[in-house]
Amino acid sequence: MKHLKILVVDDKKVIGDFFILTMGYYGHHITVVHDMAHTLEAIKQQKFDIAFMDVMMPEKDGVEVLKEVKTIAPELPVVMMSGYSLDDKRQQAKLLGAVDCLKKPFEVDDIRRVIKQALGHDI
């Protein structure tokens, strides 16, 4: 099994902690950032296998940041996450190249499913 480098972008600490506890259990390396400026910096500094980004961030809309991410790392699979209705954002995000949108709260099986969808293999 390949250990993935996963970027998690969410202003809520509990989401980052959830990824660290669950995906870290499988041996994956998790990088958590809590704002969009650090998101772009992290993507410029290292290569991630997949990114999970919150749609609603305090300083900038996650879909807007997705545009910037795709110019920096067009090959990076990005999964958007939100606790709100995703209908409008899901369509926008998919058009910009997002793999999928997860509705919070989600479970480990949801993360595993979307990783398999994005990367073509189970974790």
SEROLO-811121 format. One line per 5 residues: their letters; for each residue z, x, y of N, C-alpha, C. Coordinates in pm, 1 decimal, decimal comma. Each point is the difference from the previous one (the first is absolute). Layout:
BEGIN
A) Z/X/Y/Z/X/Y/Z/X/Y  ...
***
This chain:
BEGIN
MKHLK) 0,0/83,4/-118,4/0,0/-83,4/118,4/0,0/87,8/124,6  -88,6/-30,7/91,8/-8,7/73,0/125,7/108,0/-50,9/95,1  68,4/92,7/63,5/99,1/-37,5/100,9/-71,6/-13,8/133,0  12,1/-116,8/60,4/-70,8/-31,3/122,4/79,1/40,7/123,7  -74,2/28,9/107,2/59,5/18,9/132,0/-24,8/-130,7/74,4
ILVVD) 108,9/-72,7/25,7/-8,1/-133,1/59,8/60,4/2,6/139,6  -77,1/-48,3/96,7/49,2/-14,6/137,0/41,7/-144,9/20,6  121,0/-19,3/52,4/51,2/-134,0/29,2/30,9/-5,7/148,7  -61,4/-97,9/67,8/19,2/-17,0/143,6/62,7/-136,8/24,4  125,3/0,3/41,6/68,5/-126,2/28,1/117,2/29,1/91,4
DKKVI) 23,0/-85,9/97,3/112,1/19,8/91,3/133,2/-42,8/-61,0  -5,0/-64,6/-113,8/122,0/-41,8/-69,8/35,4/103,8/-106,3  118,5/59,6/13,7/43,9/105,5/-92,3/2,6/-48,4/-145,0  34,2/-126,2/-21,6/13,2/-54,0/-135,5/-132,0/8,9/-78,2  -112,7/-11,5/68,1/-129,7/8,1/-69,3/-23,9/142,8/-48,7
GDFFI) 23,7/96,8/85,6/-13,0/140,0/-41,7/93,2/33,1/-114,6  124,6/-48,3/10,0/97,7/23,2/-106,5/-46,2/-61,9/-132,2  -59,0/-119,2/7,8/-50,3/-67,6/-119,4/-106,6/85,3/-69,7  -93,5/54,8/77,1/-104,1/85,8/-58,0/60,2/127,5/-58,8  95,5/59,7/70,6/63,3/122,8/-49,7/70,6/-26,6/-132,8
LTMGY) 74,4/-109,5/-7,7/72,3/-32,0/-122,8/-92,9/-38,0/-115,0  -100,8/-80,8/28,0/-84,5/-50,6/-108,2/-112,0/96,9/-37,4  -78,7/41,5/95,9/-111,1/90,1/-30,7/50,1/142,2/-25,2  109,4/36,0/65,4/62,3/129,7/-26,1/49,5/9,9/-143,0  42,2/-111,1/-55,6/43,4/-5,4/-139,4/-112,1/45,9/-93,9
YGHHI) -124,5/-31,9/36,2/-116,2/39,8/-81,0/-43,9/143,1/29,3  70,5/67,4/91,5/-32,3/138,8/30,4/-97,1/18,1/115,2  -30,8/-106,9/69,6/-93,4/10,0/112,4/71,8/52,3/123,5  -73,6/73,4/83,6/55,1/54,1/123,9/-23,7/-101,7/111,5  107,6/-44,3/63,7/-8,1/-103,7/102,4/31,2/60,6/136,4
TVVHD) -89,7/-21,1/94,8/23,6/37,0/139,1/13,1/-129,2/78,1  110,7/-16,3/70,5/23,9/-122,0/77,8/-1,0/34,9/148,1  -77,1/-75,5/76,6/3,3/12,2/145,7/26,1/-138,4/58,2  60,7/-0,5/118,2/43,4/-127,0/57,4/-74,4/-39,4/126,9  -99,8/79,8/39,5/-78,4/-37,5/117,1/-142,9/50,9/-15,8
MAHTL) -87,0/-53,2/81,6/-142,0/28,7/-16,7/-38,1/141,8/42,3  69,1/56,5/98,7/-31,5/136,7/41,5/21,9/97,1/-115,8  111,4/-16,3/-71,8/28,1/86,6/-114,6/-94,0/-28,1/-116,9  -52,2/-121,1/-6,3/-97,0/-33,7/-104,9/-123,7/86,6/13,2  -56,6/1,8/118,5/-122,3/77,5/22,9/25,8/149,4/-17,4
EAIKQ) 115,6/45,5/45,7/37,3/140,7/-15,8/11,0/36,9/-148,2  66,6/-84,4/-78,8/16,4/26,7/-143,1/-134,8/5,9/-71,0  -90,1/-91,9/34,9/-131,6/-4,8/-64,9/-83,8/123,2/36,8  17,8/49,5/120,2/-72,3/121,4/41,3/55,1/123,4/-71,0  130,7/-0,5/-30,5/65,1/118,0/-56,1/-9,1/11,4/-151,7
QKFDI) -10,4/-112,5/-69,9/-5,9/9,0/-145,9/-88,9/-107,5/-59,9  -40,3/25,5/-122,3/-88,8/-93,0/-69,7/83,7/-92,6/-88,1  -14,2/-130,0/23,4/69,6/-100,1/-79,3/-98,0/-66,5/-95,6  52,4/-47,3/-113,6/-82,8/-72,8/-95,6/-17,3/-145,8/41,1  100,9/-55,4/67,5/-4,1/-139,4/42,9/103,9/-18,6/111,3
AFMDV) -26,7/-95,9/88,4/94,0/-31,5/108,0/29,6/-149,5/0,3  124,8/-33,1/28,1/44,8/-138,6/16,9/47,7/-12,5/144,1  -65,0/-87,6/76,8/31,0/-11,8/142,8/36,9/-142,5/37,5  107,2/-12,9/76,4/42,3/-130,0/50,0/-99,4/-48,9/105,5  -28,7/-129,3/-3,3/-91,2/-59,4/98,2/67,5/-11,1/136,2
MMPEK) 125,8/-40,9/1,0/71,4/-25,1/125,3/96,0/114,5/29,8  -40,3/85,6/93,3/84,8/110,0/43,4/33,4/-20,6/147,2  114,8/51,9/44,9/42,4/-24,8/138,2/-99,5/47,0/106,7  -55,8/120,0/-16,9/-80,1/54,7/108,8/-150,1/-23,3/-12,7  -47,1/-29,2/-120,0/-144,4/-14,2/-18,5/-27,8/-80,2/-125,6
DGVEV) -97,8/-85,5/6,0/-41,7/-82,0/-113,6/-51,7/90,3/-111,9  45,2/-25,4/-122,1/-40,3/81,4/-114,2/-148,9/-1,3/-27,1  -66,4/-111,2/29,9/-145,4/-7,6/-20,8/-71,2/92,4/98,2  51,3/10,4/121,7/-57,3/94,2/97,0/17,1/143,6/-49,0  116,0/29,3/-54,4/24,5/134,8/-51,7/-88,5/27,2/-120,9
LKEVK) -27,1/-103,0/-79,5/-89,7/15,8/-115,0/-135,3/55,2/45,2  -49,5/-46,7/112,7/-126,5/52,3/55,4/9,6/150,2/23,6  111,4/42,8/60,8/19,9/142,2/28,1/15,3/80,2/-128,9  74,4/-54,4/-94,8/19,8/67,2/-128,5/-134,3/21,4/-69,3  -83,9/-100,9/1,6/-129,4/9,3/-68,7/-94,5/98,4/68,1
TIAPE) 20,9/30,7/128,9/-82,3/103,8/63,5/51,1/139,0/-37,7  131,5/12,9/-17,9/59,1/129,2/-37,4/-19,4/28,4/-148,8  24,4/-101,0/-84,1/-6,2/16,6/-145,9/-71,3/-120,9/-61,3  -132,8/-4,0/12,1/-73,8/-117,4/-48,5/14,9/-26,1/-150,0  31,2/104,3/-76,5/12,7/-14,9/-145,1/137,0/-50,7/-44,0
LPVVM) 97,4/-4,4/91,0/136,3/-39,5/-34,1/9,0/-150,3/-25,6  38,6/-40,4/-121,7/21,9/-142,3/-25,5/124,9/-47,5/75,1  -15,1/-108,1/75,9/110,4/-53,9/79,2/28,1/-143,2/-43,5  127,6/-28,3/-23,6/45,1/-134,3/-33,2/86,4/-46,7/116,2  -33,0/-114,0/57,2/78,3/-56,0/109,0/112,5/-84,4/-59,4
MSGYS) 112,6/-11,0/74,4/114,3/-78,7/-44,8/48,0/-85,9/116,4  46,9/-121,5/-30,7/55,3/-84,3/105,3/91,5/-106,5/-57,8  98,9/-35,7/78,2/88,6/-110,2/-35,8/-47,0/-130,8/60,3  -106,2/6,2/77,1/-54,7/-118,1/66,7/-126,1/-45,9/-70,6  -53,5/-111,1/44,3/-125,6/-50,1/-56,1/-108,5/105,5/19,1
LDDKR) -74,8/24,2/-103,6/-96,7/109,7/2,7/-145,3/-43,3/15,8  -25,8/-127,1/10,4/-138,6/-46,7/-4,1/-91,4/72,1/99,3  34,2/-2,0/128,7/-84,5/65,7/100,6/-0,5/151,0/-17,7  116,8/57,2/-16,5/12,5/145,4/-11,5/-66,0/51,3/-127,8  11,3/-76,6/-108,2/-60,6/41,7/-126,5/-150,6/17,6/15,3
QQAKL) -63,7/-97,3/63,5/-144,8/5,6/19,9/-37,6/119,9/87,7  73,1/18,1/109,7/-24,7/113,2/89,7/17,7/132,2/-74,0  109,7/12,3/-72,0/31,8/123,2/-70,8/-104,4/31,3/-106,6  -42,5/-101,3/-73,4/-101,8/21,5/-104,9/-131,2/46,7/62,4  -36,8/-59,2/114,0/-123,3/41,1/68,5/7,5/145,3/46,2
LGAVD) 120,8/45,9/30,1/19,4/138,0/44,6/21,3/96,7/-115,8  0,5/-50,2/-122,2/8,8/88,3/-116,0/131,7/0,9/-74,0  91,3/-89,8/33,3/126,3/-6,3/-75,3/-27,4/-48,7/-142,0  74,3/54,1/-94,6/-13,6/-37,3/-140,0/47,0/-143,7/-20,7  116,7/-31,6/59,2/59,9/-131,0/-19,4/111,4/-16,4/101,4
CLKKP) 60,1/-117,9/1,2/116,0/-27,9/83,9/108,7/-58,4/-89,3  118,4/60,3/3,6/113,5/-49,1/-77,3/90,1/-82,5/90,1  42,6/-115,3/-49,7/91,9/-86,4/73,9/142,4/38,7/-39,1  81,2/31,4/101,1/141,0/30,7/-23,8/75,1/-131,2/-22,6  98,7/-2,8/-84,6/43,7/109,4/-87,0/-92,1/12,0/-121,3
FEVDD) -18,6/120,9/-45,2/-80,5/22,4/-119,4/82,9/77,1/-101,4  -53,4/12,3/-119,8/72,2/66,0/-109,0/-74,9/124,1/-45,5  64,2/78,2/-83,6/-60,5/122,6/-51,9/-134,0/-29,7/-66,7  -8,3/-108,6/-75,2/-125,5/-34,4/-67,6/-113,0/-24,3/99,8  31,8/-52,6/118,4/-102,0/-19,7/103,6/-52,5/134,1/49,7
IRRVI) 90,4/95,4/19,0/-39,9/134,2/44,0/-85,5/66,4/-107,2  43,7/-8,9/-123,5/-75,8/60,5/-110,5/-138,8/-62,0/-12,8  -8,1/-133,4/16,7/-129,2/-69,0/-9,3/-95,1/48,7/108,5  47,3/10,4/122,1/-87,6/39,1/109,8/-37,7/148,5/-9,2  88,5/83,4/-51,7/-35,3/141,1/-22,4/-109,0/9,2/-105,9
KQALG) 14,4/-77,1/-107,6/-104,1/0,2/-103,4/-132,9/-49,8/57,2  6,5/-103,3/82,7/-119,7/-53,3/64,9/-65,4/105,9/88,4  80,9/75,3/74,4/-52,3/98,2/93,9/-50,1/127,2/-66,8  75,8/47,5/-99,3/-29,0/130,5/-59,7/-64,8/-6,0/-137,2  0,3/-118,5/-59,5/-67,9/-16,1/-128,1/80,8/43,4/-121,3
HDI) 129,1/29,4/18,9/82,8/36,3/-116,2/142,3/-48,4/22,8  68,3/-23,8/-109,9/136,7/-47,6/4,2/93,9/115,8/34,3  119,0/-34,4/46,5/96,9/105,9/30,5/121,5/-13,5/-89,3
***
